[in-house]
Amino acid sequence: MLRKTMPAMFIFVFMLSYIVLDAGTISAAHELPQVDPAAVHMLDKPLEDLDTEVERAIGEDVMPGAVVAIAKDGKIVKQQAYGYAARYIDSDFSEMENPVQMQTDTIFDIASMSKLFTATAIMQLWDQGAFDLNEPVAQYIPEFAKNGKGDITIKQLLTHTSGLRPGPSKSLYEVEGDREDRLKFAMEDAPQTDPDTDYIYSDINFMTLGVLIERISGQREDVFVREHITEPLEMRDTMYQPPAGLKDRIAATEYQPWTNRGLVWGSVHDENAWALDGVAGHAGVFSTAADLSVFAEMILHNGSYQGIQVLSKKAIKLIQTNWNGDFPGQDHGLGWELNQDWYMDALADENAMGHTGYTGTSIVINPNNQAVTILLTNRVHPTRETVSTNSIRKKVSEKAAHAIYGWSAKDLQRFVVKLQADGEFESSMVSRALETHLTAVSQFEKKNSPEKVVKHLQGFKLMLKHERENDAISAESYQHLYDSADYLMQKWQES
């Protein structure tokens, strides 16, 4: 009897193994492939140097841990975890008995980066012809018209030009009632100023857009986002209200005695989103670096990823358009921030898109280089009273830019052209002289002459120093070009 059952058991185990392996293949199929940086014309060294920068920030208590993901041409060139996902039990930095190491697949509360999912959902409904962007919000949410808000448009919510205050006049967890009562309180709040008179970054704008999604689609936002964005893109680690079983994979956030939640770990950090049952237009999404890379590629490829069309090309064009020309420095598409060098650094340009999150997260998409940088941290663990993560956000973008522009003299020329367009030189004569010198370097690269490449790059660096001494180039752009040229020199010195 035993001999007869063994072959059947073997077949069963083999088939089960195949199914499990196949399921693993399927679960990873949506992720971007990982390659060596050289495969997409990027340098290794700047990306390696980024490790030191992140570890230094952790050592200076900027954040307990982080995950960095950098991609180019649809391929991941760096995905690295640092530090701890959970380390403290209270705001006095009392250590856990068993701190949790950060992993590359750690799930983060991405805070205000959730607004990008709300904006995507809104534009999906726009693609369906559900509304016009210049229509009044009150046409779909009548109670929103209270306190003189009847003329505020959907587009004004998306671009933070509605005049609404940054957040509700009272923390929503202090408002009596259920989710609907608290949303009603936020919707009826008085504005801070008239529409189109100022740029005011406002969570209420996106709380309202979350309600708009629900009113038009008949689905709560978390259901709509799951069915129309994360499931089609196979973003399996992206969700609102993560189940308790995932807690060990989630980065802890803040110790919050004022909300009686203690250490917030596996629940949304933002108090207003928490008061809305963890589902809100402004916050509430949890995700991983791998999933966000997929989301970014969808945006980069005109709303499509691996044959799945999430948004139309027309919607993407509207998303990428700067609608805030009247507010210099506050460039904004529909939901996305544009050209913000305070965290995009050398990747900032008129086409660069991104967003940050209060918990210490950020994403930058640079279409001109087909590049994506993602930084996920738990900087509010165990308290929000820490230094800003903006410096390390900039470093991630800076080192990615050096890896791109330091690949060749031709790429360095592109960098010069970009900086000239950004007004970083005293005159076009300066940029032309630098470009001409790099043309000579490029010729020696084509001839594979390391010594001459290095010699002429040294000359290029001397030119940069001369122009800087004469105030013909900004200090930051000088440093960017100098560092990129230095990385390129190292490449040829080691060849």
C-alpha positions in Angstrom: 0.0 0.0 0.0 2.8 2.4 0.9 4.6 1.7 -2.4 1.5 2.5 -4.4 1.0 5.9 -2.6 4.6 7.1 -2.9 4.5 7.9 -6.7 1.2 9.8 -6.2 2.6 11.7 -3.2 5.8 12.5 -5.3 3.6 13.9 -8.1 1.5 15.9 -5.6 4.6 17.4 -4.0 6.2 18.2 -7.4 3.0 19.9 -8.6 2.7 21.8 -5.3 6.3 23.0 -5.6 5.6 24.1 -9.2 2.5 26.0 -8.1 4.4 27.7 -5.2 7.4 28.6 -7.5 5.0 29.8 -10.1 3.1 32.0 -7.6 6.5 33.4 -6.5 7.3 34.2 -10.1 3.9 35.9 -10.6 4.2 37.9 -7.4 7.6 39.3 -8.5 6.6 39.7 -12.2 5.2 43.2 -11.6 8.4 44.5 -10.0 11.1 46.3 -12.0 14.1 44.2 -12.9 17.3 44.9 -11.1 20.5 45.5 -13.1 24.0 46.9 -12.6 24.1 50.7 -13.0 26.3 50.4 -16.1 23.6 48.5 -17.9 21.6 51.8 -18.0 24.6 54.1 -18.3 24.9 55.1 -14.7 28.0 55.1 -12.5 28.4 52.8 -9.4 30.5 55.1 -7.3 27.9 57.9 -6.6 25.4 55.3 -5.6 27.9 53.6 -3.3 28.7 57.0 -1.8 25.0 57.4 -1.0 25.3 54.6 1.5 27.6 56.8 3.6 25.2 59.7 3.4 22.2 57.6 4.6 24.2 56.0 7.4 25.5 59.3 8.5 21.9 60.7 8.7 20.9 57.6 10.8 23.9 58.2 13.0 22.8 61.8 13.5 19.3 60.6 14.5 17.6 62.1 11.5 15.7 58.8 11.2 16.1 55.3 12.6 16.1 53.7 9.2 15.5 54.0 5.5 15.0 52.3 2.2 16.3 53.8 -1.0 15.3 52.8 -4.5 16.8 54.3 -7.6 15.7 53.3 -11.2 16.5 54.4 -14.7 15.0 53.2 -18.0 12.5 51.0 -16.1 15.2 49.1 -14.2 16.3 49.3 -10.5 19.9 50.1 -10.1 19.9 50.4 -6.3 17.5 49.1 -3.7 19.0 49.2 -0.2 17.8 49.0 3.4 19.4 50.8 6.3 19.0 50.9 10.1 15.8 49.9 11.9 12.1 49.6 11.0 11.2 49.7 14.7 13.6 50.6 17.5 12.0 52.5 20.3 9.0 52.0 22.7 8.4 55.7 23.6 9.3 59.3 22.8 12.2 59.1 25.3 14.1 56.8 22.8 13.9 53.8 25.2 15.2 50.9 23.2 13.1 47.9 22.2 14.3 44.6 23.6 14.3 43.2 20.0 14.6 46.1 17.5 13.4 45.2 14.0 15.9 45.6 11.2 14.9 47.5 8.1 14.4 45.3 5.0 14.0 46.3 1.3 10.4 45.1 1.4 9.5 47.0 4.6 6.1 48.6 4.3 5.9 52.4 5.1 3.2 54.8 6.0 3.9 57.1 3.1 1.8 60.0 4.6 1.1 62.8 2.1 2.5 60.8 -0.8 -1.0 59.2 -0.5 -2.2 62.3 -2.3 -0.7 60.9 -5.5 -3.1 57.9 -5.4 -6.0 60.3 -4.8 -5.0 62.4 -7.8 -4.6 59.3 -9.9 -8.1 58.1 -8.9 -9.6 61.5 -9.6 -8.0 61.5 -13.1 -9.3 58.0 -13.8 -12.8 59.4 -13.2 -12.0 62.3 -15.4 -10.9 59.9 -18.1 -14.3 58.3 -17.8 -16.0 61.7 -18.4 -17.4 61.9 -14.9 -16.7 65.6 -14.5 -14.8 68.6 -15.9 -11.8 69.9 -13.9 -13.2 73.4 -13.9 -16.5 72.4 -12.4 -17.4 73.5 -8.9 -16.8 70.9 -6.2 -20.2 71.8 -4.7 -21.9 70.4 -7.8 -21.0 66.9 -6.5 -20.6 67.7 -2.7 -23.4 70.2 -1.9 -22.4 70.7 1.7 -18.9 71.8 0.6 -20.6 75.1 -0.6 -20.9 76.3 3.0 -18.9 79.3 4.1 -18.7 80.8 0.6 -16.9 77.8 -1.1 -19.5 77.3 -3.8 -17.1 78.4 -6.7 -14.1 76.4 -5.7 -13.2 74.0 -8.6 -11.8 70.5 -8.7 -8.7 71.7 -10.4 -8.1 74.2 -7.6 -8.2 71.4 -5.0 -5.6 69.4 -7.1 -3.2 72.4 -7.4 -3.6 73.8 -3.8 -5.0 77.1 -5.0 -8.5 76.7 -3.5 -7.9 79.0 -0.6 -8.7 76.3 1.9 -6.7 76.3 5.2 -3.8 73.7 5.6 -5.9 71.5 7.9 -9.2 71.4 9.7 -9.8 74.1 12.3 -10.0 71.3 14.9 -8.3 67.9 14.9 -10.8 65.4 13.5 -10.3 62.9 16.3 -11.7 65.5 18.7 -14.9 65.9 16.6 -17.8 63.9 18.0 -19.4 61.3 15.8 -18.3 58.8 13.1 -16.3 59.1 9.9 -19.1 60.8 8.0 -19.6 63.4 10.8 -15.9 64.2 10.8 -15.7 64.5 7.0 -18.7 66.8 7.1 -16.9 69.0 9.6 -13.9 69.2 7.3 -16.0 69.9 4.2 -17.9 72.7 5.9 -14.8 74.5 7.4 -14.3 78.1 6.4 -11.6 78.9 3.8 -8.5 80.9 4.6 -8.6 83.1 1.5 -10.3 83.4 -1.9 -9.5 80.9 -4.6 -6.7 81.6 -7.0 -5.2 84.3 -4.7 -2.5 82.2 -3.0 -0.8 78.8 -2.9 -1.7 77.1 0.3 -0.8 73.4 0.7 -3.9 71.9 2.2 -4.8 68.5 3.5 -8.5 69.6 3.3 -8.1 69.9 -0.5 -7.4 66.2 -0.7 -9.8 65.1 2.0 -12.4 66.7 -0.2 -11.1 64.9 -3.3 -11.4 61.6 -1.4 -15.0 62.4 -0.8 -15.5 63.3 -4.4 -14.2 59.9 -5.5 -16.7 58.3 -3.1 -19.6 60.4 -4.3 -19.0 59.9 -8.0 -17.9 56.2 -8.0 -20.1 55.0 -5.1 -17.0 53.3 -3.6 -15.0 54.3 -0.6 -11.5 55.6 -1.7 -9.6 52.5 -0.4 -11.9 50.2 -2.5 -11.6 52.4 -5.6 -7.8 52.7 -5.3 -7.5 48.9 -4.8 -9.7 47.9 -7.7 -8.5 50.5 -10.2 -4.8 51.2 -9.3 -3.1 48.7 -7.0 -4.7 45.5 -8.1 -4.2 46.1 -11.9 -0.6 47.1 -11.3 -0.1 44.1 -8.9 1.1 46.5 -6.2 0.4 43.8 -3.5 2.1 45.7 -0.7 0.2 48.9 -1.2 -3.0 49.5 0.8 -4.9 51.5 3.3 -5.5 49.9 6.8 -2.9 47.1 6.6 -4.0 43.9 8.4 -2.5 43.1 11.8 -0.6 40.1 10.3 1.6 42.5 8.4 2.8 44.5 11.4 6.2 42.8 11.5 6.9 44.1 8.0 5.7 47.7 8.7 8.0 50.5 9.9 6.9 51.9 13.2 6.1 55.6 13.5 5.3 57.9 16.4 4.6 57.4 20.1 1.3 59.3 20.5 0.0 59.5 24.1 -2.3 62.4 23.2 -4.3 60.1 21.0 -4.1 57.3 23.5 -2.6 55.1 20.8 0.8 54.7 22.4 3.4 53.6 19.8 1.8 53.9 16.3 2.8 50.8 14.4 0.8 49.4 11.6 -1.8 52.1 11.8 -1.8 55.4 10.0 0.3 58.1 11.7 -1.7 61.1 10.6 -4.2 61.9 13.4 -6.9 63.2 11.0 -6.6 60.2 8.7 -6.8 57.9 11.7 -10.0 59.7 12.8 -11.4 58.9 9.3 -10.9 55.2 9.9 -7.5 55.2 8.2 -9.0 56.1 4.8 -8.6 59.7 3.6 -7.6 61.6 0.5 -4.6 63.3 2.1 -3.0 60.3 3.9 -3.4 56.7 4.8 -1.6 54.7 2.1 1.1 52.2 3.1 3.5 51.0 0.4 7.0 49.7 -0.4 9.8 51.0 -2.5 9.3 48.2 -5.0 5.6 49.0 -5.4 6.2 52.7 -5.7 8.7 52.1 -8.4 6.0 50.4 -10.4 3.6 53.3 -9.8 6.3 55.7 -11.0 7.0 53.7 -14.1 3.3 53.9 -14.9 3.5 57.7 -14.7 6.7 57.8 -16.8 5.1 55.6 -19.5 2.0 57.7 -20.2 -0.2 56.0 -17.7 0.6 52.4 -18.7 2.7 49.6 -17.2 3.2 46.2 -18.7 0.2 46.6 -20.9 -2.1 47.9 -18.1 -3.5 51.3 -19.0 -4.2 53.2 -15.7 -4.5 56.7 -17.1 -4.8 58.2 -20.6 -2.0 60.0 -22.2 -4.1 63.2 -22.1 -4.6 62.8 -18.3 -0.8 62.3 -17.8 -0.2 65.5 -19.8 -2.5 67.4 -17.6 -0.9 65.9 -14.5 2.5 67.1 -15.7 1.5 70.6 -16.6 2.4 73.5 -14.3 -0.9 75.2 -13.4 0.6 77.5 -10.9 2.4 80.0 -13.1 1.0 82.8 -11.0 2.8 81.5 -7.9 6.5 81.3 -8.7 8.4 78.5 -6.9 5.1 76.6 -6.3 5.0 74.8 -9.6 2.3 72.2 -9.4 0.6 69.7 -11.7 -2.6 67.9 -10.8 -1.6 66.4 -7.5 2.1 66.3 -8.2 4.7 68.9 -7.2 7.0 70.0 -10.1 10.6 71.3 -10.3 11.2 71.5 -6.5 14.9 71.5 -6.0 14.6 71.5 -2.2 14.3 67.8 -2.4 14.8 67.0 -6.1 18.2 68.7 -6.1 20.0 68.2 -9.4 17.1 66.1 -10.8 14.8 69.2 -10.6 13.7 70.6 -13.9 10.5 71.8 -15.4 9.4 68.3 -16.2 10.4 66.7 -12.9 7.6 65.5 -10.7 7.5 64.4 -7.1 6.0 64.5 -3.6 7.0 64.2 0.0 5.4 62.7 3.1 5.5 63.9 6.7 6.7 60.5 8.0 9.9 61.1 6.0 9.1 59.8 2.6 9.7 61.2 -0.9 9.6 60.3 -4.6 11.1 62.1 -7.6 10.4 61.3 -11.2 12.6 62.8 -13.9 11.2 62.1 -17.4 14.2 63.7 -19.2 16.4 61.0 -17.8 13.7 58.3 -17.3 14.9 58.2 -13.7 13.1 57.6 -10.4 14.4 58.1 -6.9 12.5 56.9 -3.8 13.4 57.5 -0.2 11.3 55.9 2.5 12.1 56.7 6.1 10.4 56.4 9.5 11.8 59.8 10.7 8.8 60.3 13.1 9.8 57.2 15.1 9.6 57.7 18.0 8.8 61.4 17.8 8.1 64.0 15.1 10.4 66.4 17.1 13.4 65.5 15.0 15.5 67.3 12.4 14.3 67.6 8.8 14.9 64.8 6.3 15.3 67.4 3.5 19.1 67.1 3.4 19.0 63.4 2.9 16.2 63.7 0.4 18.4 66.0 -1.6 21.4 63.7 -1.3 19.4 60.8 -2.8 18.6 62.9 -5.8 22.0 64.5 -6.0 23.9 61.1 -6.1 21.4 59.7 -8.6 22.1 62.8 -10.8 25.9 62.4 -10.4 25.5 58.7 -11.4 23.6 59.8 -14.6 25.5 62.9 -15.6 28.9 61.6 -14.6 28.6 58.6 -17.0 30.2 60.3 -20.0 31.4 63.7 -21.3 28.2 63.8 -23.5 26.1 63.4 -20.4 28.0 66.0 -18.6 27.3 68.3 -21.5 23.6 67.6 -21.1 24.0 68.7 -17.5 25.6 72.0 -18.5 22.8 72.6 -21.0 20.2 71.9 -18.2 21.9 74.3 -15.8 22.1 77.0 -18.5 18.4 76.6 -19.0 17.9 77.0 -15.3 19.8 80.3 -15.3 22.7 79.0 -13.3 25.4 80.7 -15.4 26.2 84.4 -15.7 25.9 84.2 -19.4 25.6 81.7 -22.3 29.3 82.3 -23.1 30.2 80.4 -19.9 28.1 77.4 -20.8 29.3 77.4 -24.4 32.9 77.4 -23.2 32.2 74.4 -20.9 30.3 72.6 -23.6 33.1 73.1 -26.1 35.7 71.7 -23.7 33.5 68.6 -23.0 33.2 68.0 -26.8 37.0 67.5 -26.8 36.7 65.2 -23.9 34.1 63.2 -25.7 36.3 62.7 -28.7 39.0 61.2 -26.5 36.4 58.9 -24.9 35.5 57.7 -28.4 39.2 57.0 -29.0 39.4 55.2 -25.7 42.3 57.3 -24.5 42.0 57.3 -20.7 45.1 59.5 -20.1 43.8 62.3 -22.4 40.2 62.0 -21.0 41.5 62.4 -17.5 43.9 65.3 -18.5 41.1 67.2 -20.2 38.6 66.6 -17.4 41.2 68.1 -15.1 41.2 71.1 -17.4 37.4 71.2 -17.2 37.5 71.3 -13.4 40.0 74.2 -13.6 37.6 76.0 -15.9 34.8 75.5 -13.4 37.0 76.9 -10.5 37.8 79.9 -12.6 34.2 80.6 -13.4 33.2 80.1 -9.8 35.9 82.5 -8.6 34.4 85.1 -11.0 30.9 84.4 -9.7 29.9 83.3 -13.2 28.3 80.1 -11.9 26.2 79.5 -8.8 27.9 77.7 -5.9 25.6 74.7 -6.0 25.8 74.2 -9.7 29.6 74.5 -9.6 29.7 71.8 -7.0 27.3 69.5 -9.0 29.4 69.9 -12.1 32.7 69.5 -10.3 31.6 66.3 -8.5 30.1 64.8 -11.6 33.4 65.5 -13.5 35.3 64.0 -10.6 33.2 60.8 -10.8 33.8 60.6 -14.5 37.5 61.0 -14.0 37.5 58.2 -11.5 35.8 56.0 -14.0 38.5 56.6 -16.6 41.3 56.3 -14.1 40.1 52.9 -13.2 39.5 51.7 -16.8 
